[in-house]
Amino acid sequence: MVQKLSDLARFLMKFCSACGHAVILRIPAGDQRARFVCTHCHAIHYQNPRNVVGALPVWGDQVLLCRRAIEPRYGFWTLPAGFMELGETTAQAARRETLEEAGARVELLPLFSLLNVVRAHQVHLFYRARLIDLDVRAGDESLEVRLFKEAQIPWEQIAFRTVDQTLRFFFADRQDGRFGLHTADIESG
Amino acid sequence: MVQKLSDLARFLMKFCSACGHAVILRIPAGDQRARFVCTHCHAIHYQNPRNVVGALPVWGDQVLLCRRAIEPRYGFWTLPAGFMELGETTAQAARRETLEEAGARVELLPLFSLLNVVRAHQVHLFYRARLIDLDVRAGDESLEVRLFKEAQIPWEQIAFRTVDQTLRFFFADRQDGRFGLHTADIESG
C-alpha cells in the first residue's frame, strides 16, 4: 500500500477543493454533524472512513506474511493489504495488494474478517485466499515474504492488531474445521 | 442519509485542501495511479471508495422498508442505509441510519451482504436486524415506513439495485433455512 496507515492528516481541511477559498467547520442545515463548509461557494466537504483490504494467502498448512519495508511498523510482519482504490471492487483490491506486496497470485475465498479501526477512520477487510503457486517475491514495500506454519508465526512482530486478530480467527477456525465471517472492533490499527 | 448516493462531484478536485493552491493530476513517484497533487505544497490527495451501511430489519415474517423523501429515487422504497461517518463502526452506522430514517431500534444480527458499486465508488454493507418493537416512524428523509411480507414487496419500486439484491438474497436464504454472507458486484447503485 502506498498510503500510510497512520495518515490522519488528510482529515484536516483548510481550503475548499472546489474553489480554493477558506473552509470552516459548521453543522449544515438538516445535518447533525460538523462538516468543513466553504465560506465562498458553500460546498460541503463530507469525510468518511476508508477501507483497507487484504488477503490471508494459504499454501497447505502455511500462511504467507510480508515483512514491511515502509513505515509505520518497518520490519514487522503483516498480511498483504492496502487502501482500496477508486474503480475497483474489494476482491480486486485484495488481489492487487497481494500481487504488489508479495508478488503472489491467489484464488480468493470468501471474505473472512471485517474489523473496525475507529480511531484511524478505517475498516479492514481480509479475504481468505489460496496461493496459486510458490512464485512469490517481496514487492517495493516488503523486505521479504515468507510462509509460516502456525507454530512459527512471529506473534510479537505482527505489524497491526487487525492482522493479529485475523490470523487468530483463522487458526481457531481451522482447528474447528469451519470458516465463518468474523467481525470485531479494534481501537488502533 | 444526508449525502446523495449519486454525488460523484466530490471526486473532482481543483484546489489543495491544505494550502489552497491549484492541484494537478499526476502519478507520484513510487505510485502507479494519477492523484491530485498540489503544485505548491506537493500534498498528495488520495481518494478512496466510501461505505454505505444499512440494515434489513425484520419483524416476524415481515421486513421494514422506507419510502424515500429525497432524491435520488424520491418516492421509491429502500432499506434504511447511509454513508458511514468518521468515528463510528459499521454496526453503529447501521443502527444510526435505521433510527434516523425509520425511527426504529434494532438488534443487529450478522453482516448479511457486501456489494461493490464500482462506478459510484461505493461499497454497500447490510446487516440483518431484528426490530425491537413496532414503534417506528418516518424520519426526515422518509415519506413513510412500512412492514412488508415477501409477497407484498414492491419490486418495481425499489430505489437501489443493492437493496433489491439484498432483499432477494434474504428471501432465498430464509427459504433455505440458513443465512450466510453474500457478496456481489453491481454496476450502478
HADDOCK unambig.tbl for C-alpha pairs under 7 A between the chains (distance, minus, plus):
assign (segid A and resid 2 and name CA) (segid B and resid 31 and name CA) 6.84 0.50 0.50
assign (segid A and resid 13 and name CA) (segid B and resid 17 and name CA) 5.25 0.50 0.50
assign (segid A and resid 13 and name CA) (segid B and resid 18 and name CA) 5.82 0.50 0.50
assign (segid A and resid 14 and name CA) (segid B and resid 17 and name CA) 5.56 0.50 0.50
assign (segid A and resid 14 and name CA) (segid B and resid 18 and name CA) 5.42 0.50 0.50
assign (segid A and resid 14 and name CA) (segid B and resid 19 and name CA) 6.99 0.50 0.50
assign (segid A and resid 15 and name CA) (segid B and resid 16 and name CA) 6.81 0.50 0.50
assign (segid A and resid 15 and name CA) (segid B and resid 17 and name CA) 4.42 0.50 0.50
assign (segid A and resid 15 and name CA) (segid B and resid 18 and name CA) 6.15 0.50 0.50
assign (segid A and resid 15 and name CA) (segid B and resid 19 and name CA) 6.55 0.50 0.50
assign (segid A and resid 15 and name CA) (segid B and resid 20 and name CA) 5.20 0.50 0.50
assign (segid A and resid 16 and name CA) (segid B and resid 15 and name CA) 6.80 0.50 0.50
assign (segid A and resid 16 and name CA) (segid B and resid 17 and name CA) 5.72 0.50 0.50
assign (segid A and resid 17 and name CA) (segid B and resid 13 and name CA) 5.25 0.50 0.50
assign (segid A and resid 17 and name CA) (segid B and resid 14 and name CA) 5.57 0.50 0.50
assign (segid A and resid 17 and name CA) (segid B and resid 15 and name CA) 4.41 0.50 0.50
assign (segid A and resid 17 and name CA) (segid B and resid 16 and name CA) 5.73 0.50 0.50
assign (segid A and resid 17 and name CA) (segid B and resid 17 and name CA) 5.32 0.50 0.50
assign (segid A and resid 18 and name CA) (segid B and resid 13 and name CA) 5.81 0.50 0.50
assign (segid A and resid 18 and name CA) (segid B and resid 14 and name CA) 5.43 0.50 0.50
assign (segid A and resid 18 and name CA) (segid B and resid 15 and name CA) 6.15 0.50 0.50
assign (segid A and resid 19 and name CA) (segid B and resid 14 and name CA) 6.98 0.50 0.50
assign (segid A and resid 19 and name CA) (segid B and resid 15 and name CA) 6.55 0.50 0.50
assign (segid A and resid 20 and name CA) (segid B and resid 15 and name CA) 5.19 0.50 0.50
assign (segid A and resid 20 and name CA) (segid B and resid 20 and name CA) 4.85 0.50 0.50
assign (segid A and resid 20 and name CA) (segid B and resid 21 and name CA) 6.78 0.50 0.50
assign (segid A and resid 21 and name CA) (segid B and resid 20 and name CA) 6.81 0.50 0.50
assign (segid A and resid 31 and name CA) (segid B and resid 2 and name CA) 6.81 0.50 0.50
assign (segid A and resid 47 and name CA) (segid B and resid 86 and name CA) 6.93 0.50 0.50
assign (segid A and resid 48 and name CA) (segid B and resid 50 and name CA) 6.45 0.50 0.50
assign (segid A and resid 48 and name CA) (segid B and resid 84 and name CA) 6.24 0.50 0.50
assign (segid A and resid 48 and name CA) (segid B and resid 85 and name CA) 5.24 0.50 0.50
assign (segid A and resid 48 and name CA) (segid B and resid 86 and name CA) 5.34 0.50 0.50
assign (segid A and resid 49 and name CA) (segid B and resid 50 and name CA) 6.92 0.50 0.50
assign (segid A and resid 49 and name CA) (segid B and resid 84 and name CA) 6.86 0.50 0.50
assign (segid A and resid 49 and name CA) (segid B and resid 85 and name CA) 6.57 0.50 0.50
assign (segid A and resid 49 and name CA) (segid B and resid 86 and name CA) 5.54 0.50 0.50
assign (segid A and resid 50 and name CA) (segid B and resid 48 and name CA) 6.46 0.50 0.50
assign (segid A and resid 50 and name CA) (segid B and resid 49 and name CA) 6.93 0.50 0.50
assign (segid A and resid 50 and name CA) (segid B and resid 50 and name CA) 6.44 0.50 0.50
assign (segid A and resid 84 and name CA) (segid B and resid 48 and name CA) 6.23 0.50 0.50
assign (segid A and resid 84 and name CA) (segid B and resid 49 and name CA) 6.87 0.50 0.50
assign (segid A and resid 85 and name CA) (segid B and resid 48 and name CA) 5.24 0.50 0.50
assign (segid A and resid 85 and name CA) (segid B and resid 49 and name CA) 6.58 0.50 0.50
assign (segid A and resid 86 and name CA) (segid B and resid 47 and name CA) 6.93 0.50 0.50
assign (segid A and resid 86 and name CA) (segid B and resid 48 and name CA) 5.34 0.50 0.50
assign (segid A and resid 86 and name CA) (segid B and resid 49 and name CA) 5.55 0.50 0.50
assign (segid A and resid 86 and name CA) (segid B and resid 121 and name CA) 5.70 0.50 0.50
assign (segid A and resid 87 and name CA) (segid B and resid 118 and name CA) 5.44 0.50 0.50
assign (segid A and resid 87 and name CA) (segid B and resid 119 and name CA) 6.50 0.50 0.50
assign (segid A and resid 87 and name CA) (segid B and resid 121 and name CA) 6.28 0.50 0.50
assign (segid A and resid 88 and name CA) (segid B and resid 118 and name CA) 6.01 0.50 0.50
assign (segid A and resid 89 and name CA) (segid B and resid 116 and name CA) 5.62 0.50 0.50
assign (segid A and resid 89 and name CA) (segid B and resid 118 and name CA) 6.22 0.50 0.50
assign (segid A and resid 116 and name CA) (segid B and resid 89 and name CA) 5.62 0.50 0.50
assign (segid A and resid 118 and name CA) (segid B and resid 87 and name CA) 5.44 0.50 0.50
assign (segid A and resid 118 and name CA) (segid B and resid 88 and name CA) 6.02 0.50 0.50
assign (segid A and resid 118 and name CA) (segid B and resid 89 and name CA) 6.23 0.50 0.50
assign (segid A and resid 119 and name CA) (segid B and resid 87 and name CA) 6.49 0.50 0.50
assign (segid A and resid 121 and name CA) (segid B and resid 86 and name CA) 5.71 0.50 0.50
assign (segid A and resid 121 and name CA) (segid B and resid 87 and name CA) 6.29 0.50 0.50
